[in-house]
Amino acid sequence: MDTDRTSARGKHEEHEEYEEYEEYETAYEDGNTLGGPLSEIFAVDLTAAVGRCAGCGATNPLARLRVYDRAPGLVARCPDCSRVVLRLVRGPDTAWLDLQGAASLAIPLGGRG
């Protein structure tokens, strides 16, 4: 077995994986992307809601999250630590919302009492 070739092949594959990761890391949209899909579920605009990341404790409006749409559905990550804060998947008759990465979510009700 030629260890130089094997080593070179491994480095090439590692380089390709890094390029894919780097492309993924820069291919996000801001949290306003969640506005339309979440308005189908909630009666208030959640992009102004302030969430606390369960990972690093940072608080940000949902509009600041980094939203990736290459997965099945939307994946929103914390802009400070990159942990997943929210996942939203929509089927024809059902939507699944995972907020496991949010320690809390403060939703402004717009003066409703």
Number of C-alpha atoms within 10 A of each C-alpha: 5 6 8 9 10 11 11 11 12 12 12 12 12 12 12 12 12 12 12 11 12 11 11 12 12 10 13 18 16 17 22 18 20 22 17 12 15 17 13 10 12 10 9 16 17 24 23 18 16 19 26 20 27 18 16 14 15 15 20 18 18 27 20 20 27 25 26 22 14 11 9 11 16 19 22 28 24 28 18 16 12 15 17 22 25 22 20 18 15 13 8 5 5 9 15 12 15 14 18 13 20 21 16 15 17 13 15 14 12 8 5 5 4
